[in-house]
Amino acid sequence: MFGIGFDVPTLAVRCKASGAAGPTLPALSGLIGLYDAADVGTLAQNSNGTGAVAIGDPVGHWASAGMGPVNVSQSTAGRRPILQSDGSRYWFECDGSDDMLENTSVAVSPSFTIVMAVHVEVINNYTSGVFSLDAANDFQIQSAHSSQMRFGVGASNLGFSMGAQSVDYANQDLVMTFSLDAVAGTAVLRLNGAVVNTQTGYNGGLSATQKMRFMVNRGAGNEVGGRLYRAAVWNGAANVEIAAAETWVGAGAGLSL
């Protein structure tokens, strides 16, 4: 028991976004969202879900593919990323100044995983974030260096801390995974499918309702600039699901994991 008063239903999902290449994503328990920049049917220019998106247009709404219940958006026109493509891959180009996407009320469980394909180009400081949850008990995946992408995790009231990696991962396509496993009491960071940091002592106390943000830290500032290809977010931490999600997410960036 971890003191979070709800049960997360299992949503069995097996789908492939219409614009996506590569493998079909297997079933994920507790799905929050599958996000694919190549699936233009899930994109809109405006935060209310209106306005078709073509290459070079701003993206103000990113709907989850399949049965995922959570969409993300940006209500401020000047903070919307731009859809770009090289002919085979699609991504959101974020300017590193103020572009980001969010949902301000997301139900999460004590076990939680985010997998995303990114290419970080602009880092403002050590708290520049690629992904964050924001509540009393939360975390952010951050640069952990003033000018390099070292991938550290800052957490509030969760019983662990995760410092920076020794390698600068900026300016390369990368699949980043972070999972919290309440049963094992661990926090695990994976890069391109390989575990690079494991911390014990996770207390399972992730706040049940969070603000979820892409390409910015939990204070909605210190954005990172670069490409965001795909993401999978769910309430769970099973290794078999993580590996399958990494394969699907990586394919969106042209990576084989």
C-alpha positions in Angstrom: 0.0 0.0 0.0 1.4 3.4 -0.9 -1.4 5.7 0.2 -2.7 6.6 -3.3 -6.4 6.0 -3.2 -7.4 4.6 -6.6 -6.9 1.6 -8.8 -5.7 2.0 -12.4 -7.7 0.0 -14.9 -5.9 -2.2 -17.4 -6.4 -1.1 -21.0 -5.2 -3.7 -23.5 -4.2 -1.8 -26.6 -2.7 -3.1 -29.8 -2.6 -0.5 -32.5 -0.5 1.2 -35.1 -0.7 4.9 -35.8 -1.7 5.6 -39.4 1.4 7.6 -40.3 3.8 5.4 -38.4 6.5 3.1 -39.8 7.8 0.0 -38.1 6.5 -2.4 -35.4 3.0 -2.4 -33.9 2.9 -1.5 -30.2 1.9 -4.5 -28.0 -0.6 -4.3 -25.2 0.3 -1.8 -22.4 -1.4 -1.9 -19.0 -2.7 1.4 -17.7 -2.1 3.3 -20.9 -1.9 7.1 -20.6 -1.0 7.9 -24.2 0.8 6.8 -27.4 2.0 9.9 -29.3 3.4 9.9 -32.9 4.4 13.0 -34.8 4.0 11.0 -38.0 0.3 10.3 -37.4 -1.0 13.7 -38.7 -4.6 12.6 -38.0 -3.8 13.1 -34.3 -2.4 16.6 -34.8 -4.1 20.0 -34.8 -2.9 23.5 -35.1 -5.1 24.8 -32.3 -5.3 23.6 -28.7 -9.0 22.8 -29.1 -8.2 20.2 -31.7 -9.1 22.2 -34.8 -7.0 23.1 -37.8 -5.3 20.4 -40.0 -1.5 20.3 -39.7 0.9 20.0 -42.6 4.7 20.1 -42.7 5.9 23.5 -41.4 2.7 24.2 -39.4 2.6 24.8 -35.6 1.1 22.0 -33.5 -1.2 23.1 -30.7 -2.8 19.7 -30.0 -1.4 16.2 -30.0 -4.0 13.4 -29.4 -3.1 10.0 -28.2 -3.4 7.2 -30.8 -5.4 4.1 -30.0 -7.3 4.0 -26.7 -5.0 6.3 -24.7 -7.2 8.8 -22.8 -4.7 11.7 -22.5 -4.0 14.3 -25.1 -1.5 17.2 -24.8 -1.8 20.7 -26.1 -0.4 24.2 -26.1 -2.9 27.1 -25.8 -0.3 29.9 -26.5 0.3 30.2 -30.2 3.9 31.3 -29.9 4.8 28.3 -27.8 3.8 25.6 -30.3 6.4 23.3 -31.9 6.6 23.0 -35.7 5.9 19.7 -37.6 8.9 18.8 -39.7 9.9 15.8 -41.8 12.9 14.5 -43.8 10.6 12.4 -46.0 10.6 9.3 -43.9 10.6 10.5 -40.3 8.3 13.1 -38.7 9.0 15.2 -35.6 8.1 18.3 -33.7 10.8 20.9 -33.9 11.0 22.7 -30.5 12.8 26.1 -30.4 14.4 25.7 -27.0 12.9 29.1 -26.0 9.3 28.4 -25.0 7.9 25.5 -27.0 6.2 22.7 -25.1 3.1 20.6 -24.8 1.2 19.6 -21.7 -1.8 18.2 -20.0 -2.6 19.8 -16.6 -4.5 16.9 -15.1 -3.2 13.3 -15.6 -4.0 10.4 -13.3 -0.9 8.4 -12.5 -0.1 5.3 -10.4 2.9 4.6 -8.2 4.4 2.6 -11.0 4.9 4.8 -14.1 6.9 4.7 -17.3 7.8 7.3 -20.0 9.5 6.3 -23.3 10.3 9.0 -25.8 12.4 9.5 -29.0 14.2 12.8 -29.0 17.1 14.7 -30.5 18.2 17.5 -28.1 19.9 20.5 -29.7 19.4 23.4 -27.3 20.1 23.3 -23.5 19.5 26.4 -21.4 20.8 25.1 -18.0 21.0 22.0 -15.8 17.2 22.0 -15.2 16.2 22.1 -18.8 13.7 19.2 -19.1 12.7 16.7 -21.8 9.8 15.4 -19.7 8.2 16.3 -16.4 5.4 15.6 -14.0 4.4 18.4 -11.7 2.7 18.0 -8.3 3.8 17.7 -4.7 5.5 14.4 -5.3 6.9 14.5 -8.8 10.0 14.3 -11.1 11.6 15.8 -14.1 14.1 14.3 -16.6 16.6 17.1 -17.1 19.9 18.0 -18.8 21.8 18.0 -15.4 24.5 20.1 -17.0 24.6 23.8 -18.0 25.2 23.1 -21.7 25.1 19.4 -22.2 22.4 16.7 -22.2 23.6 14.4 -19.4 20.2 13.0 -18.4 19.7 13.4 -14.7 16.4 13.1 -12.8 15.2 15.6 -10.2 12.5 14.2 -7.9 10.4 15.6 -5.0 9.6 13.5 -2.0 10.1 10.1 -3.8 13.0 8.7 -1.8 15.7 8.7 -4.4 18.0 11.1 -6.4 19.6 10.4 -9.8 22.6 12.4 -10.9 24.0 13.2 -14.3 25.4 10.7 -16.8 29.1 11.1 -17.7 28.2 11.3 -21.5 26.8 14.2 -23.4 23.8 12.9 -25.4 23.0 16.1 -27.2 22.7 16.3 -31.0 21.8 12.7 -31.6 18.6 10.7 -32.0 18.0 8.8 -28.8 15.3 6.7 -27.1 15.0 7.8 -23.5 13.1 5.7 -20.9 12.4 6.4 -17.3 10.4 4.1 -15.1 9.3 4.0 -11.5 8.6 0.5 -10.1 6.7 0.7 -6.8 6.9 -3.1 -6.2 10.7 -3.2 -6.6 11.2 0.2 -5.1 13.4 1.3 -8.0 13.8 4.2 -10.4 15.5 3.2 -13.7 16.9 5.3 -16.5 17.5 3.6 -19.9 19.0 5.1 -23.0 18.7 3.3 -26.4 17.4 0.3 -24.6 20.3 -0.1 -22.1 20.0 0.6 -18.4 22.4 3.4 -17.5 21.2 4.2 -13.9 19.2 2.4 -11.2 18.3 3.9 -7.9 16.7 2.1 -5.0 14.6 3.6 -2.2 11.7 4.8 -4.4 8.8 5.1 -1.9 5.9 4.7 -4.3 4.5 8.1 -3.3 4.1 9.7 -6.7 1.1 12.1 -6.4 -2.0 10.7 -8.0 -2.8 13.7 -10.2 0.0 15.4 -12.2 0.7 18.1 -14.8 2.5 16.2 -17.6 4.8 18.2 -19.9 7.0 17.4 -22.9 10.2 19.3 -23.6 10.1 21.5 -20.5 10.8 21.1 -16.8 8.1 20.8 -14.0 8.1 24.5 -13.5 7.1 25.0 -17.1 10.3 26.8 -17.8 13.8 25.9 -19.0 12.7 24.2 -22.2 15.0 22.1 -24.3 15.2 22.6 -28.1 15.3 19.9 -30.7 13.2 17.1 -32.1 10.4 15.1 -30.5 9.4 12.0 -32.6 7.3 9.7 -30.5 6.4 8.8 -27.0 4.6 6.2 -25.0 3.4 6.9 -21.4 1.6 4.4 -19.1 1.0 3.4 -15.5 3.2 0.4 -15.1 6.8 -0.8 -15.2 7.0 -4.3 -16.6 10.2 -5.0 -18.5 8.4 -6.7 -21.3 6.2 -3.7 -21.9 9.2 -1.3 -21.7 11.2 -3.2 -24.3 8.2 -3.3 -26.7 7.5 0.4 -26.2 11.2 1.2 -26.9 11.1 -0.7 -30.1 8.0 1.2 -31.3 9.1 4.6 -30.2 12.6 4.1 -31.6 11.2 3.2 -35.0 9.7 6.7 -35.3 13.2 8.2 -35.2 14.6 5.5 -37.5 16.3 3.6 -34.7 16.3 -0.2 -34.3 16.4 -1.3 -30.7 
